[in-house]
Amino acid sequence: MLGYRFHDRRLLERALTHKSASSDNNERLEFLGDAVLGYLVAEMLYSEAEAGEATMTLMRASLVKGDSLAEIAQEIDLGRFIILGQGEKRSGGHKRASILADALEAVLGAVHTDGGIDPARMLVDGLFGERMRELDPDSIKDPKTSLQERLQGKRYGLPQYEVVATAGSEHRRTFTVRCNVAELEVTVEATGQSRRGAEKAAALAMLDRIADRV
């Protein structure tokens, strides 16, 4: 399934244990795996994608969003191995997108903990490489549109943009915009040479911050 043999099988078991089943569960490994995944996907895009920073940020957000992780977990039949409490079992937790996505990140965290960055890199390339190569950079949407669609897909409210500062002369003015997603309690700020440019930069920053949550 993974193409990796664990030295410490307990790490794999922990990565596949949902919090409903045990206090010794996969939440900490998920935290690590999320960070490792973000780094390795960014590295892969930097090496292989002919795109600028803004486009690569959108590509990364598309690759590591929860729905994409759940799809990959389904493709490798990860749900069959997840250890759930009785309540989650009865409610079909092994098919729930959030549980699948979290388990996949936890498994990646476990691989990194057990074997280091190189096995983790091989796993990410095997799971995400083809998807990355199929992404068309030219079709990546405006970051504000992309952020809005991601949030609406989860039935969250629209992001709120606010100019919080301006600087410079009339012809060389810069704008600082704050973007807030109330339901996720996340706020970011970004600067641009126009209000719209600053809003786009803020949307990109927000997509980067919440990539694993929407």
Phi, psi and omega in degrees: 000315184255337185073024179221135179256120182285138170284322179245099183295340179295329177296317178295317179299318179295320180297333182261004182261116179284155183296341178288344184260332185195154173286339175268077190242191191267009187296317180292320177293327176297317178303314179293315182299324178300314180293317180297317180298314180301317180295313185290325176293319177299318178298317180296317178295318179300321183282327192242337185268130176272079185209159178278177185301314183298316181293320179296325177298317178293322179296317178297316180300321179294322183286324188256006178295159185303319181297320179294318179297319179296321179297316179295318178300321178293320181299325180262010176059039183293327183303330181296338185255355183286133181268118185240156170288167185299321180297315178293325177299312183295329182269008177078034183300334181292349177252356184287131186301317183294322179291319178297314181297316180296320180295321179296317177297320180296321178297318177297319176298322179292318178298316179297318180294321185281320188236350180098188189289327185293313175297324177296320179297317179297320180294315180297319178297319180293323183274327188245345187302312181295319178299319180297317183290340178274346178290135177262109182304327182290341182265357179295133188279164171310135185301327178293319178294316181299316179297315180299316181294321179299314182293318179295327178297335177259007180064032173270162176288171181289150175291149179251131180247139181215130173285120183252348179196149170228153181211160177090174180284173183302325184266353179226042186278144172241149183240137172249123184243138175257132177246131183231134171244102190299315185297329180266354180055046180236133177227136176227162176230150178208159184239145177209170182273001171214164179297316180296320178297320179292323178295320177297316180297322178292321177297319177298315179298321179293317177302320180294319183291324188251016186304327183271004185243346180227000000 
